[in-house]
């Protein structure tokens, strides 16, 4: 039973100190196997839109429990593009 899991973490933005949310997706072939195929899906500050891929301050990253996520064979890139455009527009307003 192959299952996909979403991992989320949060840390402070280097530019505005707002919350950066970072996500990755991993796959488990069964309940006892290790996760494989780990893929970063991105990171963005929710306050200013800065794309900060990793925390720079040690020990301040908050990790949330993995969540089983429906596996999708094809990703609709229009949603990703729309999210990036909205983030850029938000950053330009500040």
ChimeraX attribute file (.defattr): number of C-alpha atoms within 10 A of each C-alpha:
attribute: neighborCount
match mode: 1-to-1
recipient: residues
	/A:1	6
	/A:2	9
	/A:3	15
	/A:4	21
	/A:5	19
	/A:6	20
	/A:7	20
	/A:8	18
	/A:9	19
	/A:10	21
	/A:11	23
	/A:12	20
	/A:13	25
	/A:14	17
	/A:15	12
	/A:16	12
	/A:17	12
	/A:18	17
	/A:19	18
	/A:20	25
	/A:21	22
	/A:22	22
	/A:23	16
	/A:24	16
	/A:25	21
	/A:26	19
	/A:27	20
	/A:28	17
	/A:29	13
	/A:30	11
	/A:31	10
	/A:32	7
	/A:33	9
	/A:34	10
	/A:35	16
	/A:36	12
	/A:37	10
	/A:38	15
	/A:39	12
	/A:40	14
	/A:41	13
	/A:42	12
	/A:43	20
	/A:44	20
	/A:45	25
	/A:46	15
	/A:47	17
	/A:48	22
	/A:49	24
	/A:50	20
	/A:51	19
	/A:52	19
	/A:53	16
	/A:54	17
	/A:55	17
	/A:56	13
	/A:57	11
	/A:58	7
	/A:59	8
	/A:60	11
	/A:61	16
	/A:62	11
	/A:63	12
	/A:64	11
	/A:65	10
	/A:66	15
	/A:67	12
	/A:68	14
	/A:69	14
	/A:70	10
	/A:71	12
	/A:72	8
	/A:73	6
	/A:74	6
	/A:75	8
	/A:76	9
	/A:77	9
	/A:78	9
	/A:79	10
	/A:80	12
	/A:81	11
	/A:82	11
	/A:83	12
	/A:84	15
	/A:85	12
	/A:86	13
	/A:87	19
	/A:88	15
	/A:89	13
	/A:90	15
	/A:91	14
	/A:92	10
	/A:93	7
	/A:94	8
